[in-house]
Amino acid sequence: MNIMELFEPSPVGYQDERNDKSVLKIDDSRKTRLTLAHLNQLRKSHDVRKLEHEQKLTSIAAQYKPAPEGGGMPGL
């Protein structure tokens, strides 16, 4: 969990606690079945993570790009 998730609502595609049925009981040791709905949720969360990573890379590239040429002080 990120600190920003405490103060802002989670974006679409993140884990939804209402749909989280992954809590297992002690006496149930069987594996859960992977359904198409599970796969669709995984795909959506992967797409969101990929988009966030690309946005982060573009913001980092903008922060660390070299200074433009000729942008120094005139006369020096």
Jmol script that loads the backbone (N, CA, C; Angstrom):
load data "model"
ATOM      1  N   MET A   1       0.845  -1.173   0.000  1.00  0.00           N
ATOM      2  CA  MET A   1       0.000   0.000   0.000  1.00  0.00           C
ATOM      3  C   MET A   1       0.892   1.238   0.000  1.00  0.00           C
ATOM      4  N   ASN A   2       0.556   2.192  -0.829  1.00  0.00           N
ATOM      5  CA  ASN A   2       1.268   3.458  -0.880  1.00  0.00           C
ATOM      6  C   ASN A   2       0.612   4.456   0.064  1.00  0.00           C
ATOM      7  N   ILE A   3       1.377   5.447   0.496  1.00  0.00           N
ATOM      8  CA  ILE A   3       0.843   6.453   1.417  1.00  0.00           C
ATOM      9  C   ILE A   3      -0.278   7.258   0.768  1.00  0.00           C
ATOM     10  N   MET A   4      -0.191   7.458  -0.562  1.00  0.00           N
ATOM     11  CA  MET A   4      -1.223   8.245  -1.236  1.00  0.00           C
ATOM     12  C   MET A   4      -2.576   7.533  -1.227  1.00  0.00           C
ATOM     13  N   GLU A   5      -2.551   6.212  -1.080  1.00  0.00           N
ATOM     14  CA  GLU A   5      -3.806   5.467  -1.065  1.00  0.00           C
ATOM     15  C   GLU A   5      -4.592   5.692   0.218  1.00  0.00           C
ATOM     16  N   LEU A   6      -3.956   6.221   1.246  1.00  0.00           N
ATOM     17  CA  LEU A   6      -4.665   6.509   2.489  1.00  0.00           C
ATOM     18  C   LEU A   6      -5.547   7.742   2.367  1.00  0.00           C
ATOM     19  N   PHE A   7      -5.133   8.697   1.535  1.00  0.00           N
ATOM     20  CA  PHE A   7      -5.820   9.980   1.468  1.00  0.00           C
ATOM     21  C   PHE A   7      -6.664  10.158   0.224  1.00  0.00           C
ATOM     22  N   GLU A   8      -6.384   9.410  -0.823  1.00  0.00           N
ATOM     23  CA  GLU A   8      -7.127   9.529  -2.067  1.00  0.00           C
ATOM     24  C   GLU A   8      -7.840   8.209  -2.361  1.00  0.00           C
ATOM     25  N   PRO A   9      -8.991   8.270  -2.998  1.00  0.00           N
ATOM     26  CA  PRO A   9      -9.641   7.003  -3.368  1.00  0.00           C
ATOM     27  C   PRO A   9      -8.807   6.288  -4.419  1.00  0.00           C
ATOM     28  N   SER A  10      -8.848   4.978  -4.418  1.00  0.00           N
ATOM     29  CA  SER A  10      -8.038   4.212  -5.360  1.00  0.00           C
ATOM     30  C   SER A  10      -8.592   4.356  -6.769  1.00  0.00           C
ATOM     31  N   PRO A  11      -7.708   4.465  -7.763  1.00  0.00           N
ATOM     32  CA  PRO A  11      -8.154   4.584  -9.159  1.00  0.00           C
ATOM     33  C   PRO A  11      -8.845   3.313  -9.630  1.00  0.00           C
ATOM     34  N   VAL A  12      -9.525   3.444 -10.748  1.00  0.00           N
ATOM     35  CA  VAL A  12     -10.216   2.300 -11.340  1.00  0.00           C
ATOM     36  C   VAL A  12      -9.177   1.281 -11.780  1.00  0.00           C
ATOM     37  N   GLY A  13      -9.416   0.033 -11.493  1.00  0.00           N
ATOM     38  CA  GLY A  13      -8.501  -1.024 -11.878  1.00  0.00           C
ATOM     39  C   GLY A  13      -7.676  -1.538 -10.718  1.00  0.00           C
ATOM     40  N   TYR A  14      -7.694  -0.816  -9.606  1.00  0.00           N
ATOM     41  CA  TYR A  14      -6.974  -1.285  -8.426  1.00  0.00           C
ATOM     42  C   TYR A  14      -7.815  -2.345  -7.728  1.00  0.00           C
ATOM     43  N   GLN A  15      -7.257  -2.943  -6.735  1.00  0.00           N
ATOM     44  CA  GLN A  15      -7.961  -3.996  -6.009  1.00  0.00           C
ATOM     45  C   GLN A  15      -9.197  -3.428  -5.330  1.00  0.00           C
ATOM     46  N   ASP A  16     -10.291  -4.111  -5.460  1.00  0.00           N
ATOM     47  CA  ASP A  16     -11.552  -3.713  -4.865  1.00  0.00           C
ATOM     48  C   ASP A  16     -11.840  -4.657  -3.708  1.00  0.00           C
ATOM     49  N   GLU A  17     -11.980  -4.123  -2.516  1.00  0.00           N
ATOM     50  CA  GLU A  17     -12.176  -4.964  -1.337  1.00  0.00           C
ATOM     51  C   GLU A  17     -13.519  -5.694  -1.363  1.00  0.00           C
ATOM     52  N   ARG A  18     -14.500  -5.133  -2.050  1.00  0.00           N
ATOM     53  CA  ARG A  18     -15.800  -5.806  -2.127  1.00  0.00           C
ATOM     54  C   ARG A  18     -15.701  -7.097  -2.936  1.00  0.00           C
ATOM     55  N   ASN A  19     -14.825  -7.112  -3.939  1.00  0.00           N
ATOM     56  CA  ASN A  19     -14.697  -8.285  -4.802  1.00  0.00           C
ATOM     57  C   ASN A  19     -13.581  -9.210  -4.362  1.00  0.00           C
ATOM     58  N   ASP A  20     -12.909  -8.884  -3.286  1.00  0.00           N
ATOM     59  CA  ASP A  20     -11.789  -9.704  -2.832  1.00  0.00           C
ATOM     60  C   ASP A  20     -12.331 -10.894  -2.047  1.00  0.00           C
ATOM     61  N   LYS A  21     -12.262 -12.047  -2.672  1.00  0.00           N
ATOM     62  CA  LYS A  21     -12.735 -13.270  -2.029  1.00  0.00           C
ATOM     63  C   LYS A  21     -11.563 -14.213  -1.777  1.00  0.00           C
ATOM     64  N   SER A  22     -10.385 -13.638  -1.569  1.00  0.00           N
ATOM     65  CA  SER A  22      -9.195 -14.456  -1.430  1.00  0.00           C
ATOM     66  C   SER A  22      -8.925 -14.881   0.010  1.00  0.00           C
ATOM     67  N   VAL A  23      -9.767 -14.476   0.944  1.00  0.00           N
ATOM     68  CA  VAL A  23      -9.564 -14.857   2.336  1.00  0.00           C
ATOM     69  C   VAL A  23      -9.956 -16.321   2.485  1.00  0.00           C
ATOM     70  N   LEU A  24      -8.993 -17.121   2.896  1.00  0.00           N
ATOM     71  CA  LEU A  24      -9.237 -18.551   3.040  1.00  0.00           C
ATOM     72  C   LEU A  24      -9.447 -18.897   4.503  1.00  0.00           C
ATOM     73  N   LYS A  25     -10.230 -19.922   4.732  1.00  0.00           N
ATOM     74  CA  LYS A  25     -10.454 -20.403   6.082  1.00  0.00           C
ATOM     75  C   LYS A  25      -9.395 -21.440   6.424  1.00  0.00           C
ATOM     76  N   ILE A  26      -9.202 -21.667   7.687  1.00  0.00           N
ATOM     77  CA  ILE A  26      -8.164 -22.596   8.133  1.00  0.00           C
ATOM     78  C   ILE A  26      -8.470 -24.018   7.675  1.00  0.00           C
ATOM     79  N   ASP A  27      -9.728 -24.421   7.733  1.00  0.00           N
ATOM     80  CA  ASP A  27     -10.067 -25.800   7.397  1.00  0.00           C
ATOM     81  C   ASP A  27     -10.157 -26.042   5.887  1.00  0.00           C
ATOM     82  N   ASP A  28     -10.048 -24.992   5.065  1.00  0.00           N
ATOM     83  CA  ASP A  28     -10.136 -25.145   3.618  1.00  0.00           C
ATOM     84  C   ASP A  28      -8.741 -25.019   3.013  1.00  0.00           C
ATOM     85  N   SER A  29      -8.161 -26.117   2.588  1.00  0.00           N
ATOM     86  CA  SER A  29      -6.808 -26.096   2.042  1.00  0.00           C
ATOM     87  C   SER A  29      -6.793 -26.266   0.524  1.00  0.00           C
ATOM     88  N   ARG A  30      -7.976 -26.282  -0.096  1.00  0.00           N
ATOM     89  CA  ARG A  30      -8.029 -26.438  -1.541  1.00  0.00           C
ATOM     90  C   ARG A  30      -7.626 -25.145  -2.239  1.00  0.00           C
ATOM     91  N   LYS A  31      -7.104 -25.273  -3.438  1.00  0.00           N
ATOM     92  CA  LYS A  31      -6.752 -24.097  -4.229  1.00  0.00           C
ATOM     93  C   LYS A  31      -8.023 -23.516  -4.830  1.00  0.00           C
ATOM     94  N   THR A  32      -8.036 -22.200  -4.965  1.00  0.00           N
ATOM     95  CA  THR A  32      -9.185 -21.556  -5.589  1.00  0.00           C
ATOM     96  C   THR A  32      -9.054 -21.679  -7.104  1.00  0.00           C
ATOM     97  N   ARG A  33     -10.171 -21.695  -7.770  1.00  0.00           N
ATOM     98  CA  ARG A  33     -10.168 -21.789  -9.226  1.00  0.00           C
ATOM     99  C   ARG A  33      -9.970 -20.409  -9.828  1.00  0.00           C
ATOM    100  N   LEU A  34      -9.164 -20.363 -10.852  1.00  0.00           N
ATOM    101  CA  LEU A  34      -8.907 -19.126 -11.566  1.00  0.00           C
ATOM    102  C   LEU A  34      -9.957 -18.990 -12.662  1.00  0.00           C
ATOM    103  N   THR A  35     -10.792 -17.968 -12.558  1.00  0.00           N
ATOM    104  CA  THR A  35     -11.870 -17.775 -13.511  1.00  0.00           C
ATOM    105  C   THR A  35     -11.507 -16.682 -14.502  1.00  0.00           C
ATOM    106  N   LEU A  36     -12.344 -16.518 -15.507  1.00  0.00           N
ATOM    107  CA  LEU A  36     -12.119 -15.459 -16.482  1.00  0.00           C
ATOM    108  C   LEU A  36     -12.243 -14.085 -15.832  1.00  0.00           C
ATOM    109  N   ALA A  37     -13.086 -13.961 -14.835  1.00  0.00           N
ATOM    110  CA  ALA A  37     -13.209 -12.685 -14.122  1.00  0.00           C
ATOM    111  C   ALA A  37     -11.910 -12.354 -13.397  1.00  0.00           C
ATOM    112  N   HIS A  38     -11.277 -13.370 -12.794  1.00  0.00           N
ATOM    113  CA  HIS A  38      -9.988 -13.152 -12.142  1.00  0.00           C
ATOM    114  C   HIS A  38      -8.931 -12.706 -13.160  1.00  0.00           C
ATOM    115  N   LEU A  39      -8.916 -13.375 -14.297  1.00  0.00           N
ATOM    116  CA  LEU A  39      -7.948 -13.027 -15.335  1.00  0.00           C
ATOM    117  C   LEU A  39      -8.182 -11.617 -15.850  1.00  0.00           C
ATOM    118  N   ASN A  40      -9.432 -11.221 -15.980  1.00  0.00           N
ATOM    119  CA  ASN A  40      -9.756  -9.874 -16.445  1.00  0.00           C
ATOM    120  C   ASN A  40      -9.307  -8.832 -15.426  1.00  0.00           C
ATOM    121  N   GLN A  41      -9.503  -9.100 -14.136  1.00  0.00           N
ATOM    122  CA  GLN A  41      -9.037  -8.187 -13.106  1.00  0.00           C
ATOM    123  C   GLN A  41      -7.522  -8.080 -13.102  1.00  0.00           C
ATOM    124  N   LEU A  42      -6.835  -9.195 -13.291  1.00  0.00           N
ATOM    125  CA  LEU A  42      -5.375  -9.173 -13.358  1.00  0.00           C
ATOM    126  C   LEU A  42      -4.887  -8.361 -14.553  1.00  0.00           C
ATOM    127  N   ARG A  43      -5.568  -8.515 -15.686  1.00  0.00           N
ATOM    128  CA  ARG A  43      -5.178  -7.767 -16.880  1.00  0.00           C
ATOM    129  C   ARG A  43      -5.365  -6.275 -16.673  1.00  0.00           C
ATOM    130  N   LYS A  44      -6.499  -5.894 -16.068  1.00  0.00           N
ATOM    131  CA  LYS A  44      -6.759  -4.477 -15.812  1.00  0.00           C
ATOM    132  C   LYS A  44      -5.737  -3.886 -14.848  1.00  0.00           C
ATOM    133  N   SER A  45      -5.419  -4.613 -13.787  1.00  0.00           N
ATOM    134  CA  SER A  45      -4.455  -4.094 -12.825  1.00  0.00           C
ATOM    135  C   SER A  45      -3.062  -4.009 -13.456  1.00  0.00           C
ATOM    136  N   HIS A  46      -2.728  -4.945 -14.333  1.00  0.00           N
ATOM    137  CA  HIS A  46      -1.449  -4.886 -15.017  1.00  0.00           C
ATOM    138  C   HIS A  46      -1.393  -3.678 -15.957  1.00  0.00           C
ATOM    139  N   ASP A  47      -2.498  -3.404 -16.654  1.00  0.00           N
ATOM    140  CA  ASP A  47      -2.554  -2.245 -17.540  1.00  0.00           C
ATOM    141  C   ASP A  47      -2.405  -0.945 -16.757  1.00  0.00           C
ATOM    142  N   VAL A  48      -3.042  -0.859 -15.596  1.00  0.00           N
ATOM    143  CA  VAL A  48      -2.945   0.342 -14.767  1.00  0.00           C
ATOM    144  C   VAL A  48      -1.512   0.521 -14.279  1.00  0.00           C
ATOM    145  N   ARG A  49      -0.892  -0.560 -13.811  1.00  0.00           N
ATOM    146  CA  ARG A  49       0.492  -0.492 -13.338  1.00  0.00           C
ATOM    147  C   ARG A  49       1.439  -0.084 -14.461  1.00  0.00           C
ATOM    148  N   LYS A  50       1.214  -0.623 -15.654  1.00  0.00           N
ATOM    149  CA  LYS A  50       2.059  -0.291 -16.800  1.00  0.00           C
ATOM    150  C   LYS A  50       1.912   1.185 -17.167  1.00  0.00           C
ATOM    151  N   LEU A  51       0.687   1.698 -17.170  1.00  0.00           N
ATOM    152  CA  LEU A  51       0.443   3.104 -17.475  1.00  0.00           C
ATOM    153  C   LEU A  51       1.102   4.007 -16.430  1.00  0.00           C
ATOM    154  N   GLU A  52       0.977   3.653 -15.154  1.00  0.00           N
ATOM    155  CA  GLU A  52       1.598   4.454 -14.100  1.00  0.00           C
ATOM    156  C   GLU A  52       3.118   4.445 -14.231  1.00  0.00           C
ATOM    157  N   HIS A  53       3.683   3.307 -14.594  1.00  0.00           N
ATOM    158  CA  HIS A  53       5.128   3.212 -14.758  1.00  0.00           C
ATOM    159  C   HIS A  53       5.599   4.099 -15.916  1.00  0.00           C
ATOM    160  N   GLU A  54       4.860   4.091 -17.026  1.00  0.00           N
ATOM    161  CA  GLU A  54       5.212   4.928 -18.166  1.00  0.00           C
ATOM    162  C   GLU A  54       5.107   6.410 -17.808  1.00  0.00           C
ATOM    163  N   GLN A  55       4.077   6.798 -17.058  1.00  0.00           N
ATOM    164  CA  GLN A  55       3.942   8.187 -16.626  1.00  0.00           C
ATOM    165  C   GLN A  55       5.080   8.586 -15.701  1.00  0.00           C
ATOM    166  N   LYS A  56       5.473   7.684 -14.836  1.00  0.00           N
ATOM    167  CA  LYS A  56       6.578   7.952 -13.927  1.00  0.00           C
ATOM    168  C   LYS A  56       7.878   8.129 -14.704  1.00  0.00           C
ATOM    169  N   LEU A  57       8.106   7.291 -15.714  1.00  0.00           N
ATOM    170  CA  LEU A  57       9.315   7.411 -16.517  1.00  0.00           C
ATOM    171  C   LEU A  57       9.356   8.724 -17.295  1.00  0.00           C
ATOM    172  N   THR A  58       8.220   9.170 -17.817  1.00  0.00           N
ATOM    173  CA  THR A  58       8.201  10.434 -18.547  1.00  0.00           C
ATOM    174  C   THR A  58       8.442  11.614 -17.613  1.00  0.00           C
ATOM    175  N   SER A  59       7.911  11.556 -16.395  1.00  0.00           N
ATOM    176  CA  SER A  59       8.158  12.655 -15.458  1.00  0.00           C
ATOM    177  C   SER A  59       9.610  12.667 -15.001  1.00  0.00           C
ATOM    178  N   ILE A  60      10.212  11.494 -14.820  1.00  0.00           N
ATOM    179  CA  ILE A  60      11.623  11.428 -14.441  1.00  0.00           C
ATOM    180  C   ILE A  60      12.500  11.914 -15.592  1.00  0.00           C
ATOM    181  N   ALA A  61      12.151  11.549 -16.813  1.00  0.00           N
ATOM    182  CA  ALA A  61      12.920  12.010 -17.967  1.00  0.00           C
ATOM    183  C   ALA A  61      12.839  13.530 -18.099  1.00  0.00           C
ATOM    184  N   ALA A  62      11.680  14.104 -17.796  1.00  0.00           N
ATOM    185  CA  ALA A  62      11.539  15.560 -17.860  1.00  0.00           C
ATOM    186  C   ALA A  62      12.351  16.238 -16.757  1.00  0.00           C
ATOM    187  N   GLN A  63      12.465  15.618 -15.604  1.00  0.00           N
ATOM    188  CA  GLN A  63      13.228  16.200 -14.498  1.00  0.00           C
ATOM    189  C   GLN A  63      14.715  16.189 -14.787  1.00  0.00           C
ATOM    190  N   TYR A  64      15.217  15.135 -15.383  1.00  0.00           N
ATOM    191  CA  TYR A  64      16.650  14.954 -15.547  1.00  0.00           C
ATOM    192  C   TYR A  64      17.154  15.210 -16.960  1.00  0.00           C
ATOM    193  N   LYS A  65      16.355  15.823 -17.820  1.00  0.00           N
ATOM    194  CA  LYS A  65      16.838  16.113 -19.165  1.00  0.00           C
ATOM    195  C   LYS A  65      17.891  17.223 -19.091  1.00  0.00           C
ATOM    196  N   PRO A  66      18.836  17.233 -20.021  1.00  0.00           N
ATOM    197  CA  PRO A  66      19.890  18.251 -19.968  1.00  0.00           C
ATOM    198  C   PRO A  66      19.339  19.643 -20.253  1.00  0.00           C
ATOM    199  N   ALA A  67      20.053  20.630 -19.742  1.00  0.00           N
ATOM    200  CA  ALA A  67      19.615  22.023 -19.941  1.00  0.00           C
ATOM    201  C   ALA A  67      19.725  22.386 -21.431  1.00  0.00           C
ATOM    202  N   PRO A  68      18.834  23.247 -21.911  1.00  0.00           N
ATOM    203  CA  PRO A  68      18.901  23.632 -23.331  1.00  0.00           C
ATOM    204  C   PRO A  68      20.170  24.428 -23.618  1.00  0.00           C
ATOM    205  N   GLU A  69      20.694  24.285 -24.833  1.00  0.00           N
ATOM    206  CA  GLU A  69      21.903  24.998 -25.233  1.00  0.00           C
ATOM    207  C   GLU A  69      21.618  26.486 -25.358  1.00  0.00           C
ATOM    208  N   GLY A  70      22.590  27.304 -24.956  1.00  0.00           N
ATOM    209  CA  GLY A  70      22.439  28.753 -25.084  1.00  0.00           C
ATOM    210  C   GLY A  70      21.518  29.352 -24.042  1.00  0.00           C
ATOM    211  N   GLY A  71      21.211  28.631 -23.031  1.00  0.00           N
ATOM    212  CA  GLY A  71      20.305  29.130 -22.010  1.00  0.00           C
ATOM    213  C   GLY A  71      21.051  29.794 -20.864  1.00  0.00           C
ATOM    214  N   GLY A  72      22.353  29.987 -21.017  1.00  0.00           N
ATOM    215  CA  GLY A  72      23.145  30.583 -19.962  1.00  0.00           C
ATOM    216  C   GLY A  72      22.946  32.086 -19.873  1.00  0.00           C
ATOM    217  N   MET A  73      23.691  32.716 -19.011  1.00  0.00           N
ATOM    218  CA  MET A  73      23.594  34.173 -18.835  1.00  0.00           C
ATOM    219  C   MET A  73      24.315  34.878 -19.971  1.00  0.00           C
ATOM    220  N   PRO A  74      23.715  35.917 -20.536  1.00  0.00           N
ATOM    221  CA  PRO A  74      24.354  36.629 -21.663  1.00  0.00           C
ATOM    222  C   PRO A  74      25.548  37.441 -21.157  1.00  0.00           C
ATOM    223  N   GLY A  75      26.584  37.510 -21.987  1.00  0.00           N
ATOM    224  CA  GLY A  75      27.739  38.327 -21.658  1.00  0.00           C
ATOM    225  C   GLY A  75      28.790  37.605 -20.851  1.00  0.00           C
ATOM    226  N   LEU A  76      28.625  36.376 -20.517  1.00  0.00           N
ATOM    227  CA  LEU A  76      29.642  35.668 -19.756  1.00  0.00           C
ATOM    228  C   LEU A  76      30.372  34.683 -20.589  1.00  0.00           C
TER     229      LEU A  76
END
end "model"
wireframe off; spacefill off
backbone 0.3
color backbone group
